[in-house]
Amino acid sequence: MKREPRRTCLGCRRVRPKQALVRLVRGRDGVVIADPRRAAEGRGAYVCPDDRCLARALHRAPLTHAFRKPCEASEELATAVRTFGFGGAGAPRSEASGENALKEVRRLWRQR
């Protein structure tokens, strides 16, 4: 029987199912962005969509340690993570909310 992949949250350090967390990716320019499709190339880190976890994870030290290079969080990163959290860790994903979240992050990304 195959097990579900598990990852550790940068903020709370709890191990959770991969689907309950939001993947972050460091771009070549050093800016960290949310990766809703979990397909962007590069080293990934995971965070719960919870406000407390976000506050702890989005400081420079945990991000730099996770990505093993200097990095900074984009202005829209916290909003994007909350959007992709789909109501919190472990909440069921619906196609409608997933599409809306993807559109929102694309809009925010274009504004940069």
MARKOLPA-547470 format. One record per residue: x, y, z of N, C-alpha, C in turn; residue in three letters; residue number from 1. Coordinates in Angstrom, 2 decimals. Each point is the difference from the previous one (the first is absolute). Example, Ala and Ser with C-alpha at 12.3 -4.5 7.8 and 13.67 -1.06 7.14 Angstrom:
% MARKOLPA-547470
SITE | nu | nv | nw | cau | cav | caw | cu | cv | cw | resn | resi
SITE | 13.19 | -5.69 | 7.80 | -0.89 | 1.19 | 0.00 | 0.90 | 1.20 | 0.00 | ALA | 1 .
SITE | -0.35 | 1.05 | -0.72 | 0.82 | 1.19 | 0.06 | -0.77 | 1.09 | 0.73 | SER | 2 .
***
This chain:
% MARKOLPA-547470
SITE | nu | nv | nw | cau | cav | caw | cu | cv | cw | resn | resi
SITE | 0.83 | -1.17 | 0.00 | -0.83 | 1.17 | 0.00 | 0.88 | 1.24 | 0.00 | MET | 1 .
SITE | -0.28 | 0.93 | -0.90 | 0.81 | 1.19 | -0.15 | -0.43 | 1.07 | 1.01 | LYS | 2 .
SITE | 0.98 | 0.64 | 0.63 | -0.29 | 1.04 | 0.97 | -0.11 | 1.36 | -0.68 | ARG | 3 .
SITE | -0.76 | 0.88 | 0.61 | -0.12 | 1.36 | -0.49 | 1.27 | 0.77 | 0.35 | GLU | 4 .
SITE | 0.55 | 0.80 | -0.94 | 1.20 | 0.77 | 0.31 | -0.26 | 1.00 | 1.14 | PRO | 5 .
SITE | 1.00 | 0.19 | 0.85 | -0.12 | 0.92 | 1.12 | 1.14 | 0.99 | -0.04 | ARG | 6 .
SITE | -0.27 | 1.23 | 0.43 | 1.00 | 1.06 | 0.02 | -0.07 | 0.73 | 1.33 | ARG | 7 .
SITE | 1.07 | 0.73 | 0.34 | 0.06 | 0.76 | 1.24 | -0.27 | 1.48 | -0.28 | THR | 8 .
SITE | -0.86 | 0.60 | 0.80 | -0.33 | 1.42 | -0.13 | 1.17 | 0.83 | 0.52 | CYS | 9 .
SITE | 0.34 | 1.07 | -0.72 | 1.07 | 0.91 | 0.43 | -0.35 | 0.74 | 1.28 | LEU | 10 .
SITE | -1.28 | 0.27 | 0.21 | -0.41 | 0.80 | 1.15 | -0.12 | -0.79 | 1.28 | GLY | 11 .
SITE | -0.82 | -1.05 | -0.01 | -0.27 | -0.75 | 1.23 | 0.85 | -1.26 | 0.13 | CYS | 12 .
SITE | 0.70 | -0.40 | -1.07 | 0.88 | -1.17 | -0.02 | -0.76 | -1.31 | 0.18 | ARG | 13 .
SITE | -1.32 | 0.01 | -0.21 | -0.77 | -1.25 | 0.08 | 0.03 | -0.68 | -1.36 | ARG | 14 .
SITE | 0.01 | -1.32 | 0.02 | -0.04 | -0.78 | -1.22 | -1.46 | -0.24 | -0.35 | VAL | 15 .
SITE | -0.34 | 0.36 | -1.24 | -1.39 | -0.11 | -0.45 | -0.02 | -0.58 | -1.40 | ARG | 16 .
SITE | -1.17 | -0.44 | -0.45 | -0.11 | -0.47 | -1.39 | 0.35 | 1.14 | -0.97 | PRO | 17 .
SITE | 0.68 | -0.35 | -1.04 | 0.45 | 0.98 | -0.99 | -1.15 | 0.84 | -0.55 | LYS | 18 .
SITE | -1.16 | -0.61 | -0.20 | -1.15 | 0.70 | -0.56 | -0.57 | 1.05 | 0.94 | GLN | 19 .
SITE | 0.28 | -0.08 | 1.30 | -0.52 | 0.96 | 0.97 | 0.87 | 1.24 | 0.11 | ALA | 20 .
SITE | 1.15 | -0.01 | -0.64 | 0.95 | 1.11 | 0.09 | 0.10 | 0.72 | -1.35 | LEU | 21 .
SITE | 0.52 | 1.22 | 0.04 | 0.22 | 0.78 | -1.21 | 1.49 | 0.02 | -0.29 | VAL | 22 .
SITE | 0.38 | -0.29 | -1.24 | 1.41 | -0.05 | -0.39 | 0.49 | 1.40 | -0.34 | ARG | 23 .
SITE | 1.18 | 0.32 | 0.50 | 0.68 | 1.25 | -0.32 | 1.23 | -0.32 | -0.84 | LEU | 24 .
SITE | 0.34 | 0.87 | -0.94 | 1.16 | -0.20 | -0.86 | 0.79 | 1.29 | -0.07 | VAL | 25 .
SITE | 1.31 | -0.11 | 0.06 | 0.88 | 1.17 | -0.16 | 0.31 | 0.16 | -1.48 | ARG | 26 .
SITE | -0.30 | 1.17 | -0.54 | 0.32 | 0.29 | -1.39 | 1.47 | 0.30 | -0.17 | GLY | 27 .
SITE | 0.45 | 0.08 | -1.22 | 1.41 | 0.30 | -0.28 | 0.41 | 1.37 | 0.53 | ARG | 28 .
SITE | -0.97 | 0.91 | 0.11 | 0.29 | 1.34 | 0.51 | 0.03 | 0.05 | 1.53 | ASP | 29 .
SITE | -0.27 | -1.12 | 0.66 | 0.04 | -0.06 | 1.45 | -1.32 | 0.28 | 0.68 | GLY | 30 .
SITE | -1.05 | 0.28 | -0.77 | -1.31 | 0.29 | 0.56 | -0.79 | -1.31 | 0.13 | VAL | 31 .
SITE | -0.59 | -0.20 | 1.16 | -0.77 | -1.22 | 0.27 | -1.45 | 0.22 | -0.41 | VAL | 32 .
SITE | -0.55 | -0.95 | -0.75 | -1.38 | 0.07 | -0.45 | -0.73 | -1.30 | 0.35 | ILE | 33 .
SITE | -1.32 | 0.05 | 0.01 | -0.81 | -1.19 | 0.23 | -0.08 | -0.80 | -1.30 | ALA | 34 .
SITE | 0.01 | -1.31 | 0.11 | -0.07 | -0.89 | -1.17 | -1.25 | -0.88 | 0.14 | ASP | 35 .
SITE | -1.14 | 0.48 | -0.49 | -1.25 | -0.73 | 0.21 | -0.07 | -1.35 | -0.70 | PRO | 36 .
SITE | 0.66 | -0.13 | -1.12 | -0.04 | -1.27 | -0.74 | 1.07 | -0.99 | 0.44 | ARG | 37 .
SITE | 0.89 | 0.47 | 0.87 | 1.10 | -0.84 | 0.49 | 0.86 | -0.54 | -1.14 | ARG | 38 .
SITE | 0.21 | 0.85 | -1.01 | 0.72 | -0.46 | -1.17 | 1.15 | 0.92 | -0.39 | ALA | 39 .
SITE | 0.15 | 1.13 | 0.65 | 1.08 | 0.93 | -0.35 | 1.34 | -0.65 | 0.30 | ALA | 40 .
SITE | 0.96 | 0.28 | -0.85 | 1.31 | -0.60 | 0.23 | 0.72 | 0.73 | 1.11 | GLU | 41 .
SITE | 0.86 | -0.72 | 0.65 | 0.77 | 0.58 | 1.10 | -0.35 | -0.66 | 1.31 | GLY | 42 .
SITE | 0.75 | 0.39 | 1.00 | -0.18 | -0.55 | 1.34 | -1.28 | 0.53 | 0.61 | ARG | 43 .
SITE | -0.77 | -0.86 | 0.59 | -1.27 | 0.40 | 0.60 | 0.03 | -0.09 | 1.50 | GLY | 44 .
SITE | -0.85 | 0.80 | 0.62 | -0.22 | -0.04 | 1.44 | -1.51 | 0.06 | 0.20 | ALA | 45 .
SITE | -0.47 | -0.49 | 1.12 | -1.43 | -0.09 | 0.23 | -0.40 | 0.75 | 1.25 | TYR | 46 .
SITE | -1.22 | 0.57 | -0.03 | -0.51 | 0.75 | 1.14 | -1.51 | -0.24 | 0.11 | VAL | 47 .
SITE | -0.49 | -0.02 | 1.25 | -1.44 | -0.09 | 0.24 | -0.63 | 1.34 | -0.39 | CYS | 48 .
SITE | -1.23 | 0.00 | -0.46 | -0.66 | 1.25 | -0.34 | -0.52 | 0.75 | 1.24 | PRO | 49 .
SITE | 0.39 | -0.42 | 1.17 | -0.40 | 0.60 | 1.27 | 0.78 | 1.31 | 0.23 | ASP | 50 .
SITE | -0.63 | 1.02 | 0.57 | 0.63 | 1.30 | 0.21 | 1.23 | -0.08 | 0.90 | ASP | 51 .
SITE | -0.07 | -0.79 | 1.06 | 1.15 | -0.10 | 0.91 | 1.18 | -0.67 | -0.69 | ARG | 52 .
SITE | -0.25 | -1.04 | -0.75 | 1.08 | -0.66 | -0.72 | 0.61 | 0.94 | -1.04 | CYS | 53 .
SITE | -0.85 | 0.73 | -0.68 | 0.48 | 0.95 | -1.01 | 0.91 | 1.05 | 0.63 | LEU | 54 .
SITE | -0.43 | 0.54 | 1.14 | 0.79 | 1.04 | 0.65 | 1.39 | -0.51 | 0.37 | ALA | 55 .
SITE | 0.07 | -1.22 | 0.50 | 1.30 | -0.58 | 0.37 | 0.83 | -0.36 | -1.23 | ARG | 56 .
SITE | -0.65 | -0.53 | -1.01 | 0.73 | -0.51 | -1.17 | 0.51 | 1.10 | -0.91 | ALA | 57 .
SITE | -0.68 | 1.12 | -0.06 | 0.36 | 1.03 | -0.97 | 1.10 | 0.95 | 0.46 | LEU | 58 .
SITE | 0.60 | -0.29 | 1.12 | 1.18 | 0.76 | 0.38 | 1.18 | -0.47 | -0.85 | HIS | 59 .
SITE | 1.01 | 0.79 | -0.07 | 1.14 | -0.31 | -0.86 | 0.72 | -1.29 | 0.41 | ARG | 60 .
SITE | 0.20 | -0.24 | 1.29 | 0.80 | -1.15 | 0.44 | -0.57 | -1.35 | -0.44 | ALA | 61 .
SITE | -1.28 | -0.31 | 0.26 | -0.51 | -1.32 | -0.44 | 0.04 | -0.17 | -1.52 | PRO | 62 .
SITE | -0.29 | 1.07 | -0.73 | 0.02 | -0.09 | -1.46 | 1.41 | -0.22 | -0.51 | LEU | 63 .
SITE | 0.94 | 0.76 | 0.52 | 1.39 | -0.15 | -0.44 | 0.53 | -1.40 | 0.33 | THR | 64 .
SITE | -0.36 | -0.51 | 1.16 | 0.44 | -1.34 | 0.38 | -0.62 | -1.06 | -0.91 | HIS | 65 .
SITE | -1.29 | 0.14 | -0.28 | -0.70 | -0.99 | -0.83 | 0.51 | -0.01 | -1.44 | ALA | 66 .
SITE | 0.27 | 1.18 | -0.54 | 0.43 | 0.07 | -1.40 | 1.52 | -0.03 | -0.17 | PHE | 67 .
SITE | 0.72 | 0.05 | 1.11 | 1.46 | -0.08 | -0.01 | 0.66 | 1.11 | -0.79 | ARG | 68 .
SITE | -0.70 | 1.11 | -0.17 | 0.52 | 1.18 | -0.69 | -0.74 | 1.21 | 0.54 | LYS | 69 .
SITE | 0.60 | 1.19 | -0.10 | -0.71 | 1.20 | 0.43 | -1.27 | 0.19 | -0.81 | PRO | 70 .
SITE | -1.08 | 0.39 | 0.67 | -1.27 | 0.20 | -0.68 | -0.86 | 0.97 | 0.79 | CYS | 71 .
SITE | -1.05 | 0.46 | -0.65 | -0.95 | 0.87 | 0.66 | -1.41 | -0.35 | -0.45 | GLU | 72 .
SITE | -0.95 | 0.23 | 0.88 | -1.39 | -0.29 | -0.32 | -0.58 | 1.14 | -0.83 | ALA | 73 .
SITE | -0.75 | -0.34 | -1.02 | -0.65 | 1.03 | -0.81 | -1.11 | 0.64 | 0.82 | SER | 74 .
SITE | -0.42 | 1.19 | -0.42 | -1.05 | 0.72 | 0.71 | -1.30 | -0.79 | 0.04 | GLU | 75 .
SITE | -0.30 | -0.72 | -1.07 | -1.27 | -0.70 | -0.12 | 0.05 | -1.43 | 0.53 | GLU | 76 .
SITE | 1.13 | -0.42 | 0.53 | 0.15 | -1.41 | 0.38 | -1.01 | -0.43 | 1.06 | LEU | 77 .
SITE | -0.17 | 0.78 | 1.05 | -0.94 | -0.39 | 1.06 | -1.42 | -0.11 | -0.55 | ALA | 78 .
SITE | -0.39 | 0.93 | -0.85 | -1.33 | -0.05 | -0.61 | -0.15 | -1.23 | -0.87 | THR | 79 .
SITE | 1.02 | -0.30 | -0.79 | -0.05 | -1.16 | -0.88 | -0.09 | -1.30 | 0.79 | ALA | 80 .
SITE | 0.75 | -0.11 | 1.09 | -0.04 | -1.22 | 0.81 | -1.37 | -0.17 | 0.63 | VAL | 81 .
SITE | -0.58 | 1.08 | 0.50 | -1.36 | -0.10 | 0.58 | -1.01 | -0.40 | -1.07 | ARG | 82 .
SITE | 0.16 | 0.55 | -1.21 | -0.91 | -0.31 | -1.10 | 0.09 | -1.47 | -0.37 | THR | 83 .
SITE | 1.21 | -0.54 | -0.05 | 0.17 | -1.39 | -0.39 | -0.25 | -0.97 | 1.13 | PHE | 84 .
SITE | -0.17 | 0.50 | 1.22 | -0.25 | -0.87 | 1.14 | -1.37 | -0.64 | -0.05 | GLY | 85 .
SITE | -0.92 | 0.54 | -0.82 | -1.33 | -0.57 | -0.15 | -0.69 | -0.22 | 1.33 | PHE | 86 .
SITE | 0.07 | 0.97 | 0.90 | -0.76 | -0.10 | 1.25 | 0.78 | -0.63 | 1.14 | GLY | 87 .
SITE | 1.25 | -0.28 | -0.17 | 0.80 | -0.55 | 1.10 | 0.55 | -1.37 | -0.32 | GLY | 88 .
SITE | 0.90 | -0.43 | 0.84 | 0.66 | -1.29 | -0.21 | -0.99 | -1.13 | 0.11 | ALA | 89 .
SITE | 0.03 | -0.88 | -0.96 | -0.84 | -1.17 | 0.02 | -1.38 | 0.22 | -0.59 | GLY | 90 .
SITE | -0.30 | 1.23 | -0.39 | -1.31 | 0.26 | -0.59 | -0.06 | -0.62 | -1.39 | ALA | 91 .
SITE | -1.16 | -0.51 | -0.40 | -0.10 | -0.60 | -1.32 | 0.13 | 1.05 | -1.09 | PRO | 92 .
SITE | 0.66 | -0.35 | -1.06 | 0.18 | 0.91 | -1.12 | -1.18 | -0.13 | -0.94 | ARG | 93 .
SITE | -0.49 | 1.12 | -0.47 | -1.04 | -0.04 | -1.01 | 0.56 | 0.64 | -1.26 | SER | 94 .
SITE | -0.45 | -0.45 | -1.13 | 0.50 | 0.53 | -1.26 | -0.30 | 1.48 | -0.15 | GLU | 95 .
SITE | -1.18 | 0.43 | 0.41 | -0.38 | 1.40 | -0.14 | 0.91 | 0.90 | 0.82 | ALA | 96 .
SITE | 0.24 | -0.34 | 1.26 | 0.85 | 0.85 | 0.82 | 1.45 | -0.07 | -0.47 | SER | 97 .
SITE | 0.42 | -1.13 | -0.53 | 1.35 | -0.11 | -0.53 | 0.22 | 0.89 | -1.21 | GLY | 98 .
SITE | -0.96 | 0.04 | -0.89 | 0.11 | 0.87 | -1.17 | -0.01 | 1.46 | 0.39 | GLU | 99 .
SITE | -0.86 | 0.37 | 0.95 | -0.05 | 1.39 | 0.46 | 1.32 | 0.40 | 0.66 | ASN | 100 .
SITE | 0.57 | -0.90 | 0.79 | 1.26 | 0.29 | 0.65 | 1.12 | 0.17 | -1.02 | ALA | 101 .
SITE | 0.00 | -0.84 | -1.00 | 1.03 | 0.09 | -1.03 | -0.11 | 1.32 | -0.76 | LEU | 102 .
SITE | -1.22 | 0.41 | -0.32 | -0.20 | 1.29 | -0.68 | 0.47 | 1.16 | 0.86 | LYS | 103 .
SITE | -0.27 | -0.07 | 1.29 | 0.40 | 1.07 | 0.91 | 1.52 | 0.13 | 0.07 | GLU | 104 .
SITE | 0.70 | -1.11 | 0.10 | 1.46 | 0.06 | 0.08 | 0.59 | 0.47 | -1.32 | VAL | 105 .
SITE | -0.57 | -0.43 | -1.12 | 0.48 | 0.50 | -1.30 | -0.17 | 1.51 | -0.08 | ARG | 106 .
SITE | -1.14 | 0.51 | 0.49 | -0.24 | 1.43 | -0.01 | 1.04 | 0.72 | 0.84 | ARG | 107 .
SITE | 0.25 | -0.52 | 1.21 | 0.99 | 0.61 | 0.88 | 1.40 | -0.05 | -0.61 | LEU | 108 .
SITE | 0.31 | -1.09 | -0.66 | 1.33 | -0.16 | -0.59 | 0.21 | 1.00 | -1.14 | TRP | 109 .
SITE | -1.05 | 0.25 | -0.79 | 0.12 | 0.97 | -1.09 | 0.19 | 1.42 | 0.49 | ARG | 110 .
SITE | -0.50 | 0.30 | 1.18 | 0.12 | 1.34 | 0.57 | 1.42 | 0.32 | 0.44 | GLN | 111 .
SITE | 0.82 | -0.99 | 0.17 | 1.40 | 0.22 | 0.45 | 0.73 | 0.79 | -0.97 | ARG | 112 .
***
